[in-house]
Amino acid sequence: MRLLGLGSLVMLTLLGCSTGYNRGALDAELREAKPTYVSGDLTVEQIEAMKAQLPLPARIAVAPPTATGGRWRSVPLETWSPREVAVIESWREPLRAAGVADDLVVLPAALIQDCDSRDHGCRLKAQRVGAARVHADALLVVNLASATDEYVNPASALYVTIVGMWLVPGTHRDVLTIAEGVLLDNRNEYLYAFARGEGESRIVRPIMYANTSAVMEDSRVAALESFGRAFVEQARQLRSH
């Protein structure tokens, strides 16, 4: 009875259910990342006066992702993981076949200067400079935001046995990632295409093997794959203009 009581207590303590993803928080995270797609010193009239001048097929540079820094802190640069780079590079052949790109270059973070989080226009300027260094005609900027839903199922009550923490699949890790981005002319910031994609990954594991970071990467990869399909379809339309 004492063991049963303890098991019930642990179950009540651990047992939870999925609360779902907070899409509002995801959109807020994307806004917090300040995905500024045009320089802040341009007026509405100047933006409207921009003309398409992209030579097709073009050389396209893909900017590295950027982590969100807190208030008064600089924004540290991230790099794409090898799996993410593989997904991005898989867009090269469809874009070539569509006559849109003759090359797709993933910019290394080393080519992009760090920016202070208070200077919202700095990032795009730094990315354009990096793209210019590799002689790119256009810049593709992709921003990612992820939400995690972590909960346990009734089997987690067996974690009280200690060994169950290694054997019982009672812990859930679900991650949803949204990817959105734009293709800009690297010379005058003319907008050519924009797209959005989503990717979700789920695992059920014993709590000792519930690796959230692995699920996060799976979700980011899936979001990039979804974004890539939408982006390639948008880019194909450039040939008709």
C-alpha positions in Angstrom: 0.0 0.0 0.0 2.8 2.4 0.8 4.4 1.6 -2.5 1.1 2.1 -4.3 0.7 5.4 -2.5 4.1 6.5 -3.5 3.5 5.5 -7.1 0.2 7.4 -7.2 2.0 10.5 -5.7 4.7 10.3 -8.4 2.1 9.8 -11.1 0.2 12.9 -10.0 3.4 14.9 -9.8 4.8 13.8 -13.2 1.7 13.1 -15.3 0.9 15.9 -17.6 -0.7 16.3 -21.0 0.1 18.2 -24.1 -0.7 21.9 -23.9 -0.1 22.5 -27.6 2.0 25.1 -29.3 1.7 28.8 -28.6 1.7 30.2 -32.1 1.4 33.7 -30.7 4.7 33.1 -29.0 6.3 31.8 -32.2 5.2 34.9 -34.1 6.5 37.1 -31.2 9.9 35.3 -31.4 10.1 36.0 -35.1 9.3 39.7 -34.5 11.9 39.8 -31.6 14.5 38.5 -34.0 13.9 41.7 -36.0 13.9 40.2 -39.5 14.5 43.6 -41.1 14.3 43.1 -44.9 14.9 46.6 -46.0 17.4 49.2 -44.7 15.9 51.5 -42.1 17.0 54.7 -44.0 14.8 54.0 -47.0 11.5 55.9 -47.4 8.3 54.4 -48.7 8.7 56.3 -51.9 12.2 55.0 -52.4 11.0 51.4 -51.8 8.1 51.8 -54.3 10.6 53.2 -56.8 12.8 50.1 -56.8 13.0 48.3 -60.0 13.8 44.6 -60.6 17.2 44.3 -62.0 18.2 40.7 -61.2 20.0 38.9 -64.0 18.7 35.4 -64.5 20.0 33.0 -63.9 21.4 34.6 -60.8 24.0 33.8 -58.1 22.1 33.5 -54.8 23.6 33.8 -51.4 21.9 32.3 -48.3 22.5 34.2 -45.1 23.3 32.4 -41.9 20.6 32.2 -39.3 20.8 34.6 -36.4 20.0 34.0 -32.7 17.9 36.4 -30.8 19.8 38.5 -28.2 18.2 40.0 -25.2 17.8 43.7 -24.5 21.1 45.6 -24.5 23.0 42.6 -25.7 24.6 42.0 -29.1 22.9 39.4 -31.4 25.2 36.4 -31.7 25.4 34.7 -35.1 24.5 31.0 -35.5 25.5 28.6 -38.3 23.4 26.2 -40.2 23.9 22.5 -39.1 25.3 20.1 -41.7 21.8 18.6 -42.2 20.3 22.1 -42.7 23.0 23.0 -45.2 22.2 19.8 -47.1 18.6 20.8 -47.3 19.4 24.4 -48.5 21.9 23.0 -51.1 19.2 20.7 -52.4 17.4 23.7 -53.7 20.2 24.5 -56.1 19.3 22.0 -58.8 15.5 22.9 -58.9 16.5 26.6 -59.2 18.9 25.8 -61.9 16.4 23.8 -63.8 13.9 26.7 -63.5 16.5 29.0 -65.0 16.5 31.2 -61.8 19.9 30.4 -60.3 23.2 29.4 -61.7 24.6 28.9 -58.2 23.4 28.8 -54.6 26.0 29.7 -51.9 25.6 29.3 -48.2 27.4 32.2 -46.6 29.7 31.3 -43.7 29.1 33.2 -40.5 32.7 34.4 -40.6 31.7 36.7 -43.5 28.9 38.5 -41.5 29.9 41.1 -38.9 28.2 41.0 -35.4 25.5 43.5 -34.8 24.1 45.2 -31.7 20.5 44.2 -31.0 19.6 47.9 -30.8 20.6 48.5 -34.4 17.9 46.7 -36.3 19.1 47.7 -39.8 22.7 46.4 -39.2 22.0 42.8 -39.8 20.7 43.2 -43.3 23.5 45.5 -44.3 26.0 43.0 -42.9 24.4 40.1 -44.8 24.5 42.1 -48.0 28.2 42.9 -47.5 28.8 39.2 -47.0 26.8 38.4 -50.2 28.8 41.0 -52.1 32.0 39.3 -51.1 31.0 36.1 -52.8 29.7 38.1 -55.8 26.1 37.2 -55.3 23.3 38.9 -57.2 20.6 38.1 -54.7 20.3 37.4 -51.0 18.0 34.8 -49.4 17.3 35.6 -45.7 15.5 32.8 -43.7 14.4 33.2 -40.1 13.4 30.4 -37.9 11.3 30.2 -34.7 10.6 27.0 -32.7 8.1 26.1 -29.9 8.5 23.0 -27.7 5.7 21.0 -26.0 7.0 18.7 -23.3 4.8 16.4 -21.3 4.6 12.8 -19.9 2.1 9.9 -20.3 0.8 7.5 -17.7 3.7 5.1 -18.2 5.9 7.7 -16.6 4.6 6.6 -13.2 7.1 3.7 -13.6 9.9 6.2 -13.3 9.5 5.6 -9.5 11.3 2.3 -10.0 14.4 4.3 -11.1 15.3 1.7 -13.7 12.1 2.8 -15.5 13.7 6.2 -16.2 16.0 4.4 -18.6 13.5 1.8 -20.0 9.9 3.3 -20.0 8.9 5.5 -22.9 6.9 8.0 -20.8 8.3 11.3 -21.9 7.1 13.3 -24.9 9.1 16.0 -26.7 7.2 17.8 -29.6 8.7 20.7 -31.5 7.2 23.0 -34.1 9.4 25.3 -36.2 8.3 28.0 -38.5 10.6 29.2 -41.3 9.9 32.3 -43.3 12.2 34.2 -45.6 12.6 36.5 -48.5 14.7 36.8 -51.7 16.2 40.3 -52.1 18.2 41.9 -54.9 21.6 42.4 -53.2 22.1 45.8 -55.0 18.9 47.6 -54.3 16.9 45.4 -51.9 14.1 44.8 -54.4 11.8 42.0 -53.1 11.6 39.1 -55.6 10.0 36.3 -53.6 8.9 35.3 -50.1 7.8 32.0 -48.6 6.9 30.3 -45.3 7.1 26.7 -44.1 6.5 24.7 -41.0 8.0 21.5 -39.7 7.1 19.4 -36.7 9.0 16.6 -34.9 7.8 14.3 -32.1 9.5 11.6 -30.0 8.4 9.4 -27.0 11.4 8.2 -25.0 12.4 7.2 -21.5 13.2 10.5 -19.7 16.9 9.8 -19.6 17.0 9.7 -23.4 14.5 12.5 -24.2 16.9 14.8 -26.1 15.1 18.0 -26.9 17.9 19.4 -29.0 17.7 16.4 -31.4 14.0 16.9 -31.9 14.6 20.6 -32.4 17.0 20.0 -35.2 14.6 17.5 -36.9 11.9 20.1 -36.7 14.1 22.8 -38.2 15.1 20.5 -41.0 11.5 19.7 -41.7 10.6 23.4 -41.7 13.4 24.2 -44.1 12.2 21.4 -46.4 8.7 22.9 -46.3 10.0 26.4 -46.9 12.2 25.2 -49.8 9.3 23.7 -51.7 7.3 27.0 -51.3 10.3 29.1 -52.1 11.3 27.2 -55.3 7.7 27.5 -56.5 7.7 31.3 -55.9 11.1 31.7 -57.5 10.0 29.8 -60.7 7.5 32.7 -61.3 10.4 35.1 -61.8 11.0 33.7 -65.3 7.5 34.8 -66.3 8.0 38.5 -65.3 
